[in-house]
């Protein structure tokens, strides 16, 4: 007996990546949430002189990831004003990598996961130094 499976119906891509510049993140997130997308998480990668970030959203059962690069010394505005639950992962990124995320709804000031006296930014390849520049005009 031979089992013949019917061809799978065409479906939208399960994952899409949208390139975005840092200063457009807040507006794009507000648009997505306004259209019913659900925030999932943020992935941060240390790429030596800059951070690579993916903001992941569920959009009708598919994942849409906003992808951007942020210079190491730059600051990035929090999306927690639009997606309150983002405050947790933003604190993690700030604390573990040293990316300066500003205006987080609940900012643990580097002590969400790390206790007093622990090595700061343990996931960063290099310690942060220099002044923070804003991504507002990037």
C-alpha positions in Angstrom: 0.0 0.0 0.0 1.4 3.4 -1.1 0.7 6.5 0.9 0.5 9.5 -1.3 0.5 12.8 0.6 -1.3 15.7 -0.9 0.9 18.7 -1.7 1.0 21.2 1.0 -1.0 24.3 0.3 1.0 27.4 -0.3 1.5 29.5 2.8 3.1 32.7 3.7 6.7 32.6 4.8 7.0 31.6 8.4 9.7 34.2 9.0 10.3 37.6 7.4 13.2 40.0 8.2 12.7 43.7 7.7 15.7 45.9 7.7 15.3 49.1 9.6 17.5 52.0 10.8 17.6 52.6 14.6 15.7 55.8 14.7 12.7 54.2 12.9 12.2 51.4 15.5 9.7 53.1 17.8 7.4 54.2 14.9 7.6 50.8 13.2 6.8 49.0 16.5 3.8 51.3 17.1 2.6 50.5 13.6 3.0 46.8 14.1 1.3 46.7 17.5 -1.5 49.0 16.2 -2.1 46.4 13.4 -2.4 43.5 15.9 1.2 42.2 16.0 2.4 40.7 19.3 5.9 41.4 20.6 7.9 38.2 21.2 11.5 39.1 22.2 14.7 40.8 21.1 17.9 39.1 20.0 21.2 41.0 20.5 24.5 40.0 19.0 27.8 41.8 19.8 29.5 42.5 16.5 32.7 44.2 17.9 32.1 47.9 17.0 28.3 47.6 16.9 25.4 45.6 18.2 23.1 43.7 15.8 19.5 43.6 17.0 16.4 41.6 16.0 13.0 42.7 17.3 10.7 39.6 16.9 6.9 39.9 16.4 4.2 37.4 15.8 2.1 38.6 12.9 -0.9 36.3 12.2 1.1 33.2 13.1 4.3 34.2 11.3 7.4 35.8 12.7 8.4 39.3 11.5 11.9 40.4 12.7 13.0 44.0 12.6 16.7 43.9 12.0 19.1 46.8 12.8 22.6 47.7 13.7 23.5 50.1 16.6 26.9 51.6 17.1 28.5 50.4 20.3 28.6 53.9 21.9 25.1 54.8 20.8 21.9 54.9 22.8 18.6 53.4 21.6 15.1 54.3 22.8 13.0 51.7 24.6 9.9 50.2 23.0 8.4 49.5 26.4 6.2 52.6 26.0 4.5 50.8 23.1 5.0 47.1 24.2 5.2 47.2 28.0 6.4 43.6 28.3 9.6 44.6 26.4 11.0 46.1 29.6 12.3 42.7 30.7 14.3 41.9 27.6 15.5 45.5 27.2 16.9 45.3 30.8 18.6 42.1 29.9 20.2 43.5 26.7 21.2 46.7 28.6 22.7 44.7 31.5 24.3 41.8 29.7 25.6 43.6 26.6 26.0 47.2 27.7 23.7 48.7 25.0 22.4 52.0 26.4 18.6 51.6 26.1 16.9 54.8 27.3 13.5 55.4 28.9 12.7 51.7 29.8 9.3 51.6 31.6 10.9 49.8 34.5 14.7 50.2 34.5 16.5 47.8 36.8 19.7 49.9 36.5 21.9 46.9 35.7 20.5 44.7 38.5 17.8 42.5 36.9 20.1 39.6 36.6 23.5 40.7 38.0 24.1 41.2 41.7 26.1 44.1 43.1 29.8 43.5 42.5 29.4 41.1 39.5 31.3 41.7 36.3 29.2 44.2 34.2 28.1 43.4 30.7 29.2 39.7 30.7 27.9 39.0 27.2 29.8 42.0 25.6 33.0 41.2 23.8 34.6 44.3 25.0 33.9 46.6 27.9 32.0 49.7 27.0 33.9 53.0 27.0 33.4 56.4 25.6 30.4 58.6 25.6 27.0 57.4 24.4 25.8 59.0 21.2 22.1 58.9 20.4 20.6 57.0 17.5 17.9 59.6 17.1 19.5 60.9 14.0 21.0 57.7 12.7 
